[in-house]
């Protein structure tokens, strides 16, 4: 077992603001007409990723147009546009999901029409950009909870679903339809959840083989349950554990959760718990679900002790609090050695109309393949954006290359406003100093970087949308090579 002491980690972090300058080259750049959606929820982004690699040297992106319609565009690595497919949108219609399979790009839209809410699938052939006739995936009552869609990692399975609730909007049942990547109906699904009380949240993941995992929080934010449903089978496998309760004289409840179905077919979950009396963060809990062996493997609970909180807050001179605040789980990542990485980020807005948005420290935790604690660290950053941009330009973009986790952020360090690259060794938890990419990004109050369009073609080959260099007066789709 490898452990890094909190003192060692913090000493490393104190040196981090001394950023080093990296060599980077803009391999290609084309003008980009960015049209943000003024009606979007900037705090809870529905579409945090609008660019998807579809091969070694090609990618697609989703672009909102000036008339409120959307287009899917395909580019090669030289940023030459291969094709564009425009999607017609009705008034009030929103994009709910953007994904791709080996054969096609898929855009799922949501709209209300009379007494109903409708989910529609728009399929675009990746080879020629041909837009097929839209398919209505689901119809649900407009007064109910918002209908949703879940897509498998390879884009081959699409589940459109709706919630059935009681008068208090607690979830009683979930029903929907499973489609393949050609949007052909495969199966009607129905999940009866009447044996659980007070289900407030549900998260659904779909495997590449059509397996459905329904992750539930119930019993007044105390119980964590995962149910597996397989296509063509009536058998339901259930794993459940009481996460909240009274521990050491403190009543603890679930504050935040995140689930991820990993490439090896295993489901992982992470939970942040909080002390009900004080509201302060209490601990991090993580679990691996092995449905083939019908086994749950729990990681050792990581408690946010007063010492941990004090040392973390001491790194931010502007923070006068004596507790952790506004921490949210943001990523679960599995390395090639089946090491689980959990990332949590401090994200908040100061409240009120027009208040700025902030993204600050990252808390990282690592567990080995047996869910034994390996290391933890904290990476400090100071990011701020106007309310009109929200988190579309701040927070971080991540890319795992072997046992190196790359993190890209827009920050001002030592008076230089730039994109910075940090690299974390997932074996030890050690992090490189942030490397400024020398892109000459202007800090003039106008959108300078759109993180949502960041995609990694390779380890240090990045495509994104930003303003930089000689054309700093306009946003460009740029391919940047880090040396």
matplotlib code that plots the C-alpha trace (Angstrom):
import matplotlib.pyplot as plt

x = [0.0, 1.3, 0.3, 1.4, 1.3, -0.9, 2.1, 4.1, 1.3, 0.7, 4.4, 4.3, 1.1, 2.6, 5.2, 2.6, 1.8, 5.3, 4.2, 6.7, 6.4, 5.8, 6.5, 3.3, 2.5, -0.8, -0.9, -4.1, -6.9, -10.1, -12.7, -15.5, -18.9, -19.8, -23.4, -24.0, -27.4, -28.7, -31.4, -28.9, -28.4, -24.8, -24.5, -25.6, -24.4, -26.6, -23.9, -20.4, -18.9, -19.7, -16.8, -16.2, -13.3, -14.5, -11.2, -7.5, -7.6, -11.3, -13.8, -17.3, -18.7, -22.2, -22.6, -25.5, -26.3, -27.5, -31.1, -31.2, -30.9, -28.0, -25.5, -23.3, -20.0, -17.1, -13.5, -10.2, -7.0, -6.1, -9.4, -10.8, -14.6, -15.8, -19.5, -22.2, -25.7, -28.3, -30.9, -34.2, -35.5, -38.9, -39.5, -38.4, -36.6, -33.3, -30.4, -30.4, -27.6, -24.8, -23.0, -21.6, -21.3, -19.0, -21.6, -23.4, -23.6, -26.7, -28.4, -31.3, -33.6, -36.3, -39.3, -42.8, -45.7, -49.1, -49.6, -46.6, -42.8, -41.1, -37.7, -36.5, -33.4, -31.6, -29.1, -26.4, -24.3, -20.6, -19.3, -21.4, -23.2, -26.6, -29.3, -32.0, -35.6, -36.1, -37.3, -39.7, -38.0, -40.4, -43.6, -44.3, -46.7, -45.4, -46.3, -44.0, -40.2, -38.1, -37.7, -34.1, -31.9, -28.9, -26.4, -23.7, -20.0, -19.8, -23.0, -24.6, -27.4, -29.8, -32.4, -35.1, -37.0, -39.5, -40.3, -43.5, -43.8, -46.1, -47.6, -44.3, -42.3, -40.7, -39.9, -42.1, -41.3, -39.2, -40.3, -38.8, -37.6, -34.2, -33.0, -29.9, -27.6, -29.9, -32.7, -34.6, -36.7, -35.2, -37.2, -39.7, -38.3, -40.0, -38.3, -40.6, -39.1, -42.0, -39.9, -37.8, -39.0, -38.4, -36.4, -35.4, -32.7, -32.0, -29.0, -29.1, -26.1, -26.2, -23.6, -22.4, -24.4, -27.6, -27.3, -29.1, -27.9, -30.3, -28.5, -30.8, -30.7, -33.5, -34.5, -34.2, -30.8, -29.3, -29.5, -27.5, -28.9, -27.8, -30.0, -28.9, -31.3, -30.2, -32.0, -34.3, -34.1, -36.7, -34.0, -33.1, -29.9, -29.9, -27.1, -27.9, -26.1, -27.0, -24.5, -26.1, -27.0, -25.5, -21.7, -19.6, -22.6, -23.1, -26.1, -24.7, -26.5, -25.6, -24.7, -23.4, -23.0, -21.4, -21.6, -19.6, -19.7, -16.1, -14.7, -14.1, -17.9, -17.7, -19.9, -18.2, -19.8, -18.6, -20.5, -19.8, -21.5, -22.2, -23.0, -26.7, -26.3, -23.5, -23.9, -20.1, -18.6, -18.0, -16.4, -15.8, -17.0, -16.4, -17.6, -17.1, -20.1, -19.3, -22.6, -21.1, -19.8, -22.7, -20.2, -19.7, -16.2, -16.0, -13.1, -12.0, -14.0, -11.9, -12.9, -12.5, -10.9, -10.5, -6.7, -7.5, -9.9, -7.6, -4.6, -6.7, -8.3, -4.9, -3.9, -6.5, -5.7, -9.1, -10.9, -11.7, -13.9, -13.1, -14.9, -15.1, -17.6, -19.2, -17.3, -18.8, -17.8, -16.8, -15.0, -14.5, -11.6, -10.2, -6.5, -5.1, -3.9, -7.6, -6.8, -9.8, -9.3, -12.0, -12.0, -14.0, -14.0, -14.9, -17.4, -19.8, -21.4, -21.7, -25.4, -27.6, -28.2, -25.0, -22.7, -19.5, -18.7, -15.7, -13.9, -11.1, -9.3, -9.4, -9.4, -8.0, -8.2, -6.8, -7.7, -6.0, -7.9, -8.9, -10.3, -7.5, -6.6, -3.5, -3.0, -4.8, -3.8, -5.2, -4.5, -5.0, -6.4, -8.1, -10.7, -13.4, -15.9, -18.8, -22.4, -23.0, -20.3, -20.7, -18.5, -18.2, -14.7, -13.5, -13.3, -11.0, -10.7, -9.2, -7.5, -6.0, -2.9, -1.6, -0.8, -0.7, -3.8, -3.7, -5.7, -6.1, -7.3, -7.7, -6.1, -4.1, -0.8, 2.0, 0.3, -0.1, -3.5, -3.2, -4.2, -2.2, -1.5, -0.9, 0.2, -0.5, 1.3, -1.5, 0.9, 2.2, -0.1, 2.8, 1.8, 3.9, 3.9, 1.3, 2.7, 1.6, 1.1, 2.1, -1.1, -1.3, -5.0, -6.5, -8.2, -10.6, -13.9, -15.0, -15.3, -11.7, -11.9, -14.8, -13.9, -16.9, -15.2, -11.9, -11.0, -7.8, -6.7, -3.6, -1.5, -0.5, -2.5, -5.5, -8.4, -10.3, -12.0, -10.2, -8.9, -5.1, -2.1, -2.5, -6.2, -7.1, -10.1, -12.1, -12.7, -11.1, -11.2, -7.6, -5.4, -2.5, 0.5, 2.2, 5.9]
y = [0.0, 3.5, 6.5, 10.1, 12.1, 15.2, 17.3, 16.1, 16.8, 20.3, 21.2, 20.2, 22.2, 25.3, 25.3, 24.9, 28.5, 28.9, 27.8, 26.8, 27.7, 24.9, 24.9, 24.7, 25.1, 25.9, 23.4, 24.8, 27.3, 28.3, 31.0, 29.7, 31.3, 30.6, 31.2, 30.4, 29.4, 32.3, 29.9, 27.3, 26.4, 27.6, 25.9, 22.4, 22.0, 19.5, 19.3, 19.7, 18.1, 19.3, 17.7, 13.9, 12.1, 9.7, 8.1, 8.8, 12.0, 13.0, 14.5, 15.9, 18.9, 20.3, 23.9, 26.2, 28.6, 32.2, 31.2, 28.8, 25.7, 23.3, 21.7, 18.7, 19.2, 16.8, 17.8, 16.1, 16.8, 19.7, 21.3, 20.9, 20.6, 17.3, 18.0, 19.8, 18.6, 21.1, 20.0, 22.0, 22.9, 23.8, 26.7, 25.8, 22.6, 21.8, 19.4, 16.7, 14.4, 14.4, 11.2, 9.0, 5.3, 3.8, 4.5, 7.7, 10.8, 11.1, 14.2, 13.7, 16.7, 17.5, 19.7, 20.2, 20.1, 20.7, 18.3, 16.2, 16.2, 14.6, 13.1, 12.9, 11.2, 12.8, 10.4, 11.6, 9.2, 9.8, 9.0, 11.5, 13.7, 12.6, 13.5, 10.8, 11.3, 12.1, 9.3, 10.0, 8.1, 8.8, 10.7, 11.6, 13.9, 17.5, 17.8, 15.0, 15.0, 15.7, 12.6, 11.5, 9.5, 7.2, 6.1, 3.4, 4.3, 3.0, 4.7, 1.4, 1.4, 4.2, 4.2, 6.9, 6.8, 8.6, 8.7, 7.7, 9.6, 10.1, 13.5, 14.4, 13.6, 10.6, 8.0, 4.9, 3.4, 4.1, 3.0, 3.5, 2.0, 0.6, 1.3, 0.3, 2.9, 2.8, 4.0, 0.7, -0.3, -3.2, -3.6, -1.9, -1.6, -1.1, -0.8, -1.4, 0.4, 0.2, -1.8, 1.4, 4.4, 8.1, 7.8, 11.3, 10.7, 8.1, 7.7, 5.2, 3.8, 1.5, -1.1, -1.7, -5.0, -3.3, -4.0, -1.3, -0.1, 1.9, 3.8, 5.0, 7.2, 6.4, 6.4, 10.1, 10.3, 7.4, 4.3, 3.6, 0.9, -0.4, -2.6, -4.5, -5.4, -7.5, -7.4, -10.4, -11.4, -10.9, -11.4, -8.3, -8.2, -5.8, -4.5, -2.1, -0.5, 2.0, 4.8, 7.4, 6.9, 7.6, 7.3, 8.3, 10.2, 12.1, 11.7, 11.5, 11.7, 11.4, 14.8, 14.0, 10.9, 9.9, 6.6, 5.3, 2.2, 1.5, 0.1, -3.3, -3.5, -2.9, -0.3, 2.1, 4.6, 7.4, 9.2, 12.4, 12.3, 15.3, 15.9, 16.7, 19.0, 21.2, 20.6, 20.1, 17.4, 14.2, 11.6, 10.1, 6.5, 4.5, 1.1, -1.3, -3.5, -6.9, -8.2, -11.4, -12.4, -10.6, -8.8, -5.2, -4.2, -1.1, 1.2, 2.4, 5.5, 8.7, 11.1, 14.9, 15.5, 19.0, 18.7, 17.9, 20.8, 23.3, 22.4, 22.6, 25.9, 27.4, 27.1, 29.7, 33.0, 34.4, 31.5, 32.5, 29.4, 26.6, 23.9, 22.5, 24.2, 23.7, 20.4, 18.2, 14.9, 15.5, 12.4, 8.7, 7.4, 3.8, 3.5, 0.7, -0.9, -0.8, 1.9, 4.1, 7.8, 10.0, 13.8, 16.4, 20.1, 23.2, 25.0, 27.8, 31.1, 34.0, 34.1, 36.8, 37.9, 38.6, 37.1, 35.5, 31.8, 30.2, 26.9, 26.2, 23.3, 19.8, 16.9, 13.7, 10.2, 6.9, 3.3, 0.2, -2.7, -4.1, -0.7, -0.2, 3.4, 4.4, 8.2, 11.5, 15.1, 18.5, 20.7, 24.5, 26.7, 30.0, 30.4, 33.0, 33.6, 36.0, 34.7, 34.8, 32.1, 30.0, 26.9, 26.8, 28.2, 27.4, 24.1, 21.6, 19.2, 15.8, 13.1, 9.9, 8.6, 5.4, 6.2, 10.0, 12.1, 15.4, 18.4, 21.5, 24.7, 28.4, 30.4, 33.5, 32.5, 34.9, 37.6, 35.4, 34.5, 31.2, 27.6, 25.5, 21.8, 19.7, 16.1, 13.7, 10.4, 8.1, 5.6, 8.1, 11.1, 13.5, 16.4, 18.5, 22.3, 23.9, 24.4, 27.6, 26.9, 30.5, 31.1, 34.9, 34.7, 38.1, 38.9, 41.6, 40.3, 38.7, 34.8, 33.7, 29.9, 27.5, 24.4, 22.5, 22.0, 20.7, 17.3, 15.3, 13.7, 12.2, 12.7, 16.3, 17.0, 19.1, 20.7, 23.5, 26.9, 30.0, 33.4, 33.7, 35.0, 37.3, 36.7, 37.3, 39.4, 36.3, 32.8, 30.1, 26.3, 25.5, 22.5, 22.8, 20.6, 20.6, 19.9]
z = [0.0, -0.9, 1.1, 0.8, 4.0, 4.0, 5.0, 2.0, -0.3, 1.0, 0.8, -2.9, -3.5, -1.9, -4.7, -7.4, -8.2, -9.5, -13.0, -15.6, -19.3, -21.8, -25.5, -27.6, -31.2, -32.8, -35.6, -37.2, -36.4, -38.1, -37.1, -34.9, -34.6, -30.9, -30.0, -26.2, -25.1, -22.9, -21.4, -20.3, -16.7, -16.2, -12.8, -13.8, -17.3, -19.3, -22.0, -20.5, -23.7, -27.1, -29.0, -29.5, -31.2, -33.8, -34.9, -34.5, -36.7, -36.8, -34.4, -34.4, -32.5, -31.7, -32.5, -31.7, -34.5, -34.4, -35.0, -32.1, -34.3, -33.9, -36.3, -36.0, -37.8, -38.6, -38.9, -39.6, -37.5, -39.9, -38.9, -42.4, -42.2, -43.7, -43.5, -41.5, -40.6, -39.4, -36.9, -36.9, -33.5, -32.3, -29.9, -26.4, -27.6, -26.0, -26.6, -23.9, -25.1, -27.7, -28.4, -31.2, -32.1, -34.8, -37.4, -36.4, -34.3, -32.2, -30.8, -28.4, -27.9, -25.3, -25.7, -24.2, -26.5, -25.0, -22.1, -23.0, -23.0, -25.9, -26.5, -30.1, -31.6, -34.5, -36.2, -38.5, -40.7, -39.7, -43.2, -45.2, -42.7, -43.9, -41.3, -41.0, -40.2, -36.4, -34.2, -31.3, -28.5, -25.6, -24.6, -21.0, -19.1, -19.0, -15.3, -14.2, -13.6, -16.7, -18.9, -19.5, -21.8, -21.0, -23.7, -23.5, -23.8, -27.3, -28.4, -29.4, -26.7, -26.0, -23.2, -23.1, -19.8, -17.6, -13.9, -12.1, -8.8, -5.9, -4.9, -3.2, -6.4, -4.8, -7.5, -7.5, -10.9, -14.0, -17.5, -20.9, -24.2, -25.1, -28.7, -30.7, -32.3, -35.4, -33.1, -33.7, -30.7, -28.8, -25.6, -23.3, -19.8, -16.4, -13.0, -10.1, -7.1, -4.6, -2.1, -1.4, 0.5, -0.3, -3.6, -4.4, -7.0, -9.7, -12.0, -14.9, -16.7, -19.8, -20.7, -24.2, -24.1, -23.1, -19.4, -17.3, -13.9, -11.8, -9.0, -6.3, -3.2, -0.7, 2.9, 3.5, 1.8, 3.7, 1.5, -1.6, -4.0, -7.4, -9.5, -12.6, -15.4, -18.4, -21.8, -22.3, -18.6, -15.8, -13.1, -11.2, -9.2, -6.3, -4.1, -1.3, 1.7, 4.4, 4.0, 6.3, 9.9, 13.3, 13.5, 16.5, 17.9, 14.6, 12.3, 8.8, 5.5, 1.8, 0.3, -3.1, -5.3, -8.5, -10.4, -13.4, -15.5, -16.3, -19.6, -17.8, -17.2, -13.5, -11.7, -9.3, -6.9, -4.7, -1.9, 0.0, 3.4, 5.7, 9.3, 9.6, 12.5, 11.3, 7.5, 7.3, 5.1, 7.1, 4.8, 1.4, 0.8, -2.4, -3.5, -6.4, -7.5, -9.0, -10.2, -11.7, -8.2, -6.5, -4.3, -3.1, -2.3, 0.0, 0.3, 3.7, 4.7, 4.3, 7.0, 6.6, 9.9, 11.4, 10.6, 6.9, 6.6, 8.3, 6.1, 2.9, 3.7, 4.7, 1.1, 0.0, 1.7, 0.7, 2.5, 6.1, 6.7, 9.1, 7.1, 3.6, 1.4, -2.0, -2.8, -5.5, -7.0, -10.6, -12.0, -11.4, -13.5, -13.9, -14.9, -17.0, -13.7, -12.4, -10.0, -9.1, -9.1, -7.5, -8.2, -6.3, -7.0, -5.2, -7.4, -6.5, -7.3, -4.8, -5.5, -6.8, -10.4, -12.3, -9.6, -10.8, -10.8, -9.1, -9.5, -7.0, -5.4, -6.7, -4.2, -5.6, -4.0, -5.3, -4.5, -5.9, -7.7, -4.3, -3.2, -0.7, -0.1, -2.1, -1.9, -1.8, -2.8, -3.3, -6.3, -5.8, -8.6, -8.7, -11.5, -11.9, -14.7, -15.2, -14.7, -18.5, -19.0, -15.8, -15.9, -19.7, -19.5, -16.0, -14.0, -15.9, -18.8, -18.1, -20.2, -19.0, -20.9, -19.4, -15.8, -16.3, -15.7, -17.7, -16.4, -18.5, -16.9, -17.8, -15.0, -14.2, -12.5, -11.7, -13.8, -16.9, -18.2, -20.1, -20.4, -17.9, -18.1, -15.0, -15.1, -12.2, -11.8, -10.8, -9.2, -6.6, -6.7, -7.5, -9.7, -12.0, -11.7, -14.0, -17.4, -19.2, -22.9, -23.9, -26.0, -25.3, -24.3, -23.7, -20.4, -21.5, -20.0, -23.3, -23.7, -24.3, -23.9, -24.3, -22.3, -23.6, -27.0, -25.6, -26.9, -26.9, -30.1, -28.3, -25.2, -26.0, -29.0, -28.0, -30.0, -28.3, -28.9, -27.7, -28.5, -28.8, -30.6, -33.6, -33.9, -30.3, -31.4, -32.3, -31.1, -33.2, -33.3, -32.6, -32.6, -30.1, -29.8, -26.4, -26.4]

ax = plt.figure().add_subplot(projection="3d")
ax.plot(x, y, z, "-o")
ax.set_aspect("equal")
plt.show()
